[in-house]
Amino acid sequence: MSKKPLISIVLPTHNRPELLNEAIESVCRQTLQDYELIIVDDASDSVVKASELKKQFNISRLKVSRNSVSQGGAESKNIGVSLANGRYITFLDDDDKLAPEYLQQAINLLESEADIELVFMGVAWFGANALRGENNYNAAITTIFDIAKPYYCQNHYYMFEHRLTFALLEAIPMAFQRPVTSLKKFHAVGNYDKDCFLWDCDWALRASVQAKCALITEGLYCQRVDNQGYSSANRDLEQIHSAIYFKEKFYTEIKRTNNKALQQSVKKVLAKNWFDVAYFVKKDNKAEALKAWYKSQRYNLDLKRFKFLFFLVLY
């Protein structure tokens, strides 16, 4: 091993010691062992101790940073990045696992293909709601591939060009939330937005503009789906508002460029998202629905959506 690790793995955790152990075990089983593991203890009730984990899992390059108060997943990952010494960086949630070939395949691709700056990793689903997760994943992949039209390369990966950004605007990028990239490129894209509920999606969208991206389709990131994210209608509305938040922020940045096609695409998507809000709240809050409808029309005037006003009046 070199003095500095080839790749840093950032693993935030909060009050899930048993699942954390499973996540760490999956790291220990990696076929590529030139890594450091950075655990960010997000103010867990029971303190995560580096000395105990090093002894339990026989990992020498392991460090733990503890937040005195909970900062959330996005900021905890940012803290982990600030402590990283590897040439490359990747992330693991404390309720998920990495397939043994995860690091090796990602690094092989990044080191062998000069045109690739960032690899998004395919997802395999497990747990009580795995089928639902897989179906949503496949639907998102289909939408993104239809729009982005990536080209297939050897070793089961796809290369994306400028159309990836347009595609990620149209679908929650479920297959584009598990990045492996250089530490330098991560910093160029910028930190995760701690104020954004869909912060993984926000980062993927920004990265698609700033990096040459590939996708390894094999499900090497193992994502647990045991009722996380399958809650109330309020959560669904929160996701829509979060998508609007990061797309409006993205639109502000894009307006500074001469990319008129992308600007128009963002406006159309924001119009649709605001109309989704209007339709979502129409029965419970007509005033909010009207505001959302108006914002939708400001982004992209659509005469077909005027019939929505009749619905608000009649019902």
N, C-alpha and C positions, 0 to 999 in steps of 0.2 A: 504494500500500500504506500501511496505517496504521503508526504507529511500532511498535506491538506486533503480532505476527502474529495472525491470526484463529484459527488452529489449530496446535497442536504435535503433531508426529509423533515418537513414541518408538520407536527401533529398536535393540534390544540385539543384540550380535553376539559370536561366539566362534569364531575359527579358520576362518572361511569367507569369505575375501576375495573370491573370484570370485562367489559367490552374493550377498554383500553389495553388490557393484557392480550386479548385476541388480536388487536391491531398490531401491537408490538411483535407478537409471535409471527405475524405475516411478514413483517420487516426482516426478522431474523432468518426467514426461509428464502430470502432473495438470492438468486444465483449470482448477482453482482453484489459483492460485499464491501466495495470501496465507498461507503456512505457514512454520514453522521446523522443521528436522529435527534431532532430538537423538539422536545415536548413543552408546550406552553400550557401550564396549569391555570385555567381561567377561574381562579378563586374557588376551587373545589372545597367541599366541607372537610375532606380528608386530604392533607397535603401530599402531593406527589413528590417522592424523594428520589433524586437521581442515584444516590448510593445504593438504595434498595433495588432499583430497576437494573442497574449495572450488574449487580450480583445475581439477580434472578434470571436475567436473560443473557448474561455474558456479552454485553455490548460495551466496548471501551469508549467509542465516540458517541456518547450520549450526554446531553445536557438538558436541564429543566429550568425553565423560567416561570415564576409564579406571579400572576396578577393579584394585587391586594384586593381589588374589587373586580367583578366580572366585566369584561370588555366586549364579549361576543366573539363569534367565530372569525369575522373579517379582521378585526383589529388584532386578535390573538395570532392570526397567520402573519399579519404585518410585523408583529413583534418577533415572531420566529424568523422571518426573513432578515430582520436587522441583526440577528445573531449568526446567520449562516456563513460558513467558510467555504462551501463547495463551489465548484465551477458551475454546476447546474443546481436547479431547485425544483422540488415537487412537494405535494401536499397529501396528507392522509387524514380523514376525519376519524374520530375515536370510536365510531360505531361501524367502521368499514374495514376492509382488508385489501391487501395487494396480492395479486397472483405472483408466484415465485419468479416469473420472467418479466415482471413489470419494469423494473429498473433497467435490466439488461437490454430489452428490446427498445426502450425509449432512447437510451444512451447510444446504442448501436446506430440508430437512425440519425440522431443528431451529429454523431461523430463522423459518419460515412457520407452524409449528403450535405454539401456546403450550402445548397439552396434552402435548406430547412432550418428555421430558427426556433420553431416552437412545435411541439408534438402534443396534440390532444389525444387522450387515451380512451379507448372503448370501455364500456361498462357492462358488467355482468350483475344480475340482480339476485338477491337471496333474502329470505325472510317471509313473513306472513303475507305481505302484499307484493311479492316479487312479480307476479304476473301482471298486475296493474302497472308497476314501474316499467316492466319490459315493453308493454303495449304503448305506453306514453313515449318511451324512448324510441321505439321503432317508428312511431308516427312523426316524431320530431326529426329523426334521421331522414325519413322519406321526403319531408318538406324541404329540408336543407339541401339534400342531394338534387332534388328537382330544380331548385333555384340556382345553386352554386355550380352544378355540373362539374364536380371534381374529376380528375383523371386518375385511373388506377395504376399503381406502380407495383413492382415486385415486393414480396414479403408482406403482403396484405396491408398496405397503407394507401391512403389517398392524398393527393396534393391539391391544395386549393389556391386559387388566384384571387383576384379582386372581388369576385362574386360572393365570396364567403360572407362578407359584411352584409350584403343585401339579404342573404339567406338567414343570418342570425337575427335580423330585425323581424323576420316573419314568424319565427318559432322560438320558444324557450330553448336555448342551446344545451339540451340535456347531455349530449355527447361531447360538449365543448366546455365542460366545467372542470376537467381533470388535466391540467397542463403540466408538461415537463419542458423546461426551457433553461437557458443560461441565466445566472443571477444578474448578469448585465442587462439582458433583454427584459427580465422582469422589472428591473428598476426603470428601464426606458418606457415601458407601458404604464408603470405607476402602481402604487399600492391598491389593495382592495378598499372599496369605499365602505367605511364602517356605518354610514348612515343609510345604506341601500339594503333593503330586505333581500333582493336578488343580486347580491354582490358578485357572485360567481359569473352570472350572466353579463353583468356590467363589465367585468374585467375581460371576458371573452370577446365581447363586442369591440372594446378598445384595442385589444391585442390583434384582432383580425385586420385592422388598418395598419398596424405598426410592425407586424411580423409576417414572415413567410411561413404559412401554417400547413401542417399535415395532420392526418387522423389515422391512428392505428385502430382498425375496426375490431380486432380481437378483444373480448371482454376481460381485460387484465386488471381493471379497477373493479373490485367486488363491493357493490353498494348494498347495504342492508336496508330493507324496506319493511319495518315493523311499526306501522301506523304513524311514522313521522311524515308530516306534511299532508295527512289525509284527514283534515279536521273540518271546521265549519265553513259556511259560506263567507263569513267575515274574512277568513284567511284567503279565500279565493279573490275577494275584492282587494285585499292587501297586496296580493301578487300583481294584480292589474295596475294598481297605483304605483307599485315599485317599478314595474316595467316602464310606465310613463315617466317616472322620475329619472331613470338612467338614460332613457331615449331622448328626453328633453335636454338633459345635460350633454349628451352626445351631439344633438342637433346644434347646440350652441357652439360646440367646437367645429363641427363640419361647416357651419356658415362662414367660418373664417377662411375656408378653402375655396377653390374654383370647381369643386366636384358637384356640379349642378344635378347630375343624375342621382347621386347619393342623397343630396339635400331633399330632392323631391320624393325619394323613396322613404326617407325618415318621416317626412310630413304626412305621407299617406298612411304609414303605419301608426303614427300618433293619432291621426284622425280616427282610425279604426279603434284604437285602444280607448280613446275618450268616448266614442260611441258605445263601446262595450260597457263602460262605467254607467253611461246613461241608461242603457237597457237593463243593467244589473240592479239599479236602485229605483227604477221607475215606479214601482208599486209602493215603496216605503218612503220615498223622499222625492217628490216631484220637483221641488226647487233645485235640489242637487242634480237631478236628472237633466233639467233644463240647462243648468250651467255646463254640465259635461257635454251635452249636445251642442251647445254654442261653441265650446272649445274645439270640438270635432270639426265643425264647419269652418272655423277660422283656419285650421290647418289644411283642410281640403274640402272645398265646397262640393257637396253632393246632393243634387236635387231629390234623389230617391229617399234621402234621410229626412225630408220634410214631413213625410207621412207619420213619422214618429211623434210630431207635435200633436197631430189629431188623436193619437193614442193617449197622450198625456191629458188632453182635454176631456176625452170621452170616458176614460177609466180612472 
